[in-house]
């Protein structure tokens, strides 16, 4: 028998462990729809997941499509390897919930792992008295964990600094463009991973504020593709 997380815990402290903080990068204007699709839908191309156990141990994982093909089957397979277990899956808002339900409608799910994961979604913004608006163009702190990742292939990091979702989407479209040179592709990959880490840190921080605790920072983790 599968023990499932109640979909709407009354308080943040009631949210079950292990807690999976999930941030998804999405193209609002989708890439060309696969044959047979009725209409284009927003296309996920990246996710980051910070996993927190009841004992306080944390792990982090991520996925970023670099091929420009339909990334959904591989993206979901990698994600289920992380979240297909007990515990809550914390997402920023109903937007991510709708996206995951859309993936479930379009992709085969023979073991029911994705269907089970959908029962464990918790929208973090429900705990907020009012929605916090992220300041566009905020400067990165030198203490931001997303700026402390070491990349051994470059002594000087020339990655573009991505400050908002439109910039991230533009970077992804440039990344999958066949005309993009290898050096530039490496820069874009680093920038997108760091942007995902920073957005994930914001999610972890937001939940911790509602729960009244101090979060562990979400640092860059293992990429699963």
TAHUKA-V312054 format. One record per pair of residues at least 6 apart in sequence whose ideal C-beta (glycine too) atoms are under 8 Angstrom apart, sorted by sequence separation. I is the first residue (numbers start at 1). J is the second residue. D is the distance in Angstrom with one decimal. If there is no record, write none. Layout:
[[I:J:D] [I:J:D]]
//
This chain:
[[9:15:5.0] [33:39:6.8] [52:58:5.2] [65:71:3.6] [83:89:5.4] [91:97:6.2] [109:115:5.8] [125:131:6.0] [140:146:7.4] [141:147:7.6] [151:157:6.3] [162:168:5.0] [174:180:5.7] [208:214:6.3] [9:16:7.7] [33:40:4.5] [51:58:6.5] [107:114:7.2] [140:147:5.5] [160:167:7.8] [208:215:3.7] [6:14:7.8] [32:40:7.4] [33:41:7.4] [50:58:6.4] [51:59:4.7] [180:188:7.4] [207:215:7.3] [31:40:7.9] [50:59:7.8] [51:60:7.1] [65:74:7.5] [91:100:7.7] [162:171:5.8] [5:15:7.7] [6:16:7.9] [30:40:4.0] [50:60:5.0] [51:61:7.4] [65:75:6.7] [104:114:5.1] [174:184:7.5] [175:185:5.9] [205:215:5.6] [5:16:4.6] [29:40:7.8] [30:41:5.7] [49:60:6.9] [63:74:7.8] [103:114:7.0] [104:115:6.3] [160:171:6.5] [204:215:4.6] [30:42:5.9] [31:43:5.4] [48:60:7.1] [49:61:5.0] [63:75:5.6] [204:216:7.4] [30:43:4.4] [48:61:7.5] [49:62:7.1] [175:188:4.3] [204:217:7.5] [28:42:5.7] [48:62:4.6] [100:114:7.6] [104:118:6.2] [174:188:6.0] [175:189:6.7] [204:218:4.9] [27:42:6.3] [47:62:6.7] [63:78:4.7] [203:218:7.8] [26:42:4.9] [27:43:4.5] [46:62:7.4] [47:63:5.1] [63:79:6.8] [172:188:7.7] [201:217:6.0] [26:43:6.7] [27:44:7.8] [46:63:6.4] [61:78:7.9] [100:117:7.4] [101:118:6.3] [171:188:5.1] [175:192:7.0] [201:218:4.4] [26:44:5.2] [27:45:6.0] [46:64:4.7] [100:118:6.1] [200:218:4.5] [25:44:6.7] [26:45:7.2] [45:64:7.1] [46:65:6.9] [24:44:5.2] [25:45:5.6] [45:65:4.7] [171:191:5.7] [172:192:6.3] [25:46:3.5] [61:82:5.0] [97:118:8.0] [100:121:6.9] [140:161:7.2] [171:192:5.7] [197:218:6.2] [24:46:7.1] [25:47:6.9] [197:219:6.8] [24:47:4.8] [197:220:5.0] [23:47:6.7] [97:121:5.3] [168:192:6.2] [171:195:7.8] [22:47:6.4] [23:48:4.9] [96:121:7.8] [138:163:7.3] [22:48:7.6] [23:49:7.7] [45:71:5.6] [97:123:6.2] [137:163:5.3] [194:220:7.3] [22:49:5.0] [43:70:7.6] [44:71:7.1] [76:103:5.8] [96:123:7.7] [136:163:6.6] [137:164:7.6] [160:187:6.6] [168:195:5.1] [193:220:6.2] [21:49:6.7] [43:71:7.3] [44:72:6.7] [47:75:6.7] [89:117:6.0] [136:164:5.4] [159:187:4.6] [160:188:7.2] [167:195:7.9] [20:49:5.6] [21:50:4.2] [43:72:7.3] [84:113:4.3] [94:123:5.7] [158:187:5.8] [159:188:7.5] [162:191:5.2] [20:50:7.6] [21:51:7.7] [45:75:7.6] [49:79:7.2] [91:121:6.0] [93:123:5.5] [134:164:8.0] [161:191:7.1] [162:192:6.9] [193:223:7.3] [20:51:5.4] [21:52:7.2] [44:75:5.8] [51:82:6.8] [72:103:6.2] [76:107:5.8] [89:120:5.0] [91:122:7.3] [92:123:7.3] [93:124:7.5] [159:190:4.3] [160:191:4.9] [19:51:7.3] [47:79:5.9] [84:116:7.2] [88:120:5.6] [89:121:5.2] [90:122:5.1] [91:123:6.0] [92:124:5.7] [93:125:4.7] [154:186:7.5] [159:191:4.2] [162:194:7.4] [18:51:5.5] [19:52:4.6] [49:82:5.2] [80:113:4.9] [84:117:6.4] [87:120:6.9] [88:121:7.9] [89:122:6.8] [90:123:8.0] [91:124:6.9] [92:125:6.1] [153:186:6.7] [157:190:6.9] [162:195:4.1] [18:52:6.3] [49:83:6.8] [72:106:7.1] [73:107:6.2] [80:114:6.4] [83:117:5.3] [86:120:7.9] [88:122:4.9] [90:124:5.3] [17:52:7.0] [18:53:4.9] [72:107:6.2] [159:194:7.1] [17:53:5.9] [18:54:7.1] [34:70:5.5] [17:54:3.9] [31:68:7.2] [80:117:7.0] [83:120:7.9] [76:114:6.5] [25:64:7.9] [31:70:7.3] [151:190:5.8] [149:190:7.8] [149:193:7.5] [149:194:6.5] [147:194:7.2] [146:194:4.7] [149:197:7.4] [146:195:7.6] [146:197:4.0] [145:197:6.8] [146:198:4.2] [144:198:6.6] [44:99:6.4] [146:201:6.5] [145:201:6.3] [22:79:7.8] [42:99:6.5] [144:201:7.4] [140:198:7.5] [44:103:7.3] [42:102:7.8] [22:83:7.0] [41:102:6.0] [20:82:6.8] [20:83:4.9] [41:106:7.8] [18:85:7.1] [20:87:6.2] [22:89:5.6] [24:91:7.6] [18:86:7.4] [19:87:6.1] [20:88:6.8] [22:90:6.6] [23:91:7.8] [134:202:6.9] [18:87:4.0] [19:88:5.3] [20:89:4.6] [21:90:4.9] [22:91:5.3] [23:92:6.9] [37:106:7.7] [16:86:7.0] [17:87:5.5] [20:90:6.6] [149:219:7.4] [16:87:5.2] [17:88:7.7] [19:90:6.0] [148:219:7.4] [149:220:4.5] [16:88:4.8] [24:96:5.6] [145:217:4.3] [15:88:4.7] [26:99:6.3] [145:218:6.7] [146:219:7.7] [22:96:7.0] [132:206:6.9] [145:219:4.3] [146:220:7.0] [15:90:7.0] [24:99:6.3] [145:220:7.6] [128:206:7.3] [9:88:7.5] [124:203:6.3] [127:207:7.3] [5:86:7.3] [125:206:7.7] [4:86:8.0] [5:87:6.5] [124:206:5.6] [128:210:6.6] [3:86:5.6] [5:88:4.8] [124:207:5.0] [127:210:3.9] [2:86:7.9] [5:89:7.9] [127:211:8.0] [124:210:7.3] [16:120:7.7] [15:122:5.8] [65:172:7.8] [68:176:3.1] [66:175:6.3] [67:176:6.8] [68:177:7.6] [66:176:6.9] [68:178:7.7] [65:176:7.3] [92:203:5.6] [4:116:7.0] [7:119:6.3] [91:203:8.0] [7:120:7.5] [9:122:6.4] [90:203:7.0] [2:116:6.1] [5:119:6.9] [7:121:6.7] [8:122:7.5] [92:206:7.7] [4:119:4.9] [5:120:4.0] [7:122:7.4] [12:127:5.4] [4:120:6.3] [11:127:8.0] [5:122:7.4] [90:207:5.9] [8:126:7.4] [66:185:7.3] [46:168:8.0] [66:189:6.6] [64:189:6.5] [46:172:7.2] [45:172:5.3] [64:192:5.7] [64:193:6.3] [62:193:6.5] [64:196:7.5] [62:196:6.2] [62:197:7.9] [25:165:7.7] [60:200:7.7] [28:169:6.9] [27:169:5.6] [82:224:7.5] [25:168:6.0] [81:224:6.7] [25:169:7.8] [27:172:6.9] [27:173:7.7] [46:192:6.3] [78:224:4.1] [25:172:7.2] [78:225:5.9] [48:196:4.2] [47:196:7.6] [48:197:6.2] [46:196:5.7] [50:200:5.6] [48:199:7.3] [49:200:7.7] [74:225:6.3] [48:200:4.4] [50:203:7.8] [50:204:5.6] [58:216:5.0] [60:218:6.1] [62:220:7.4] [60:219:6.4] [62:221:5.8] [64:223:6.7] [66:225:7.8] [56:216:7.5] [60:220:7.0] [61:221:5.2] [62:222:7.2] [63:223:6.7] [65:225:7.3] [60:221:2.7] [61:222:5.3] [62:223:5.1] [63:224:5.3] [64:225:6.9] [59:221:6.6] [60:222:7.2] [61:223:7.6] [62:224:7.0] [63:225:5.2] [59:222:7.9] [61:224:5.7] [52:216:7.1] [25:192:7.4] [50:218:4.3] [25:195:8.0] [48:218:7.5] [25:196:6.2] [50:221:7.6] [23:196:6.2] [48:221:7.5] [23:199:4.9] [23:200:4.5] [21:200:6.3] [23:203:5.6] [22:203:8.0] [21:203:5.2] [21:204:5.2] [21:207:6.9] [19:207:7.9] [15:207:7.9] [12:207:6.3] [15:211:7.8] [21:218:7.0] [12:210:4.7] [13:211:5.9] [12:211:3.7] [13:212:7.9] [12:212:7.7]]
//
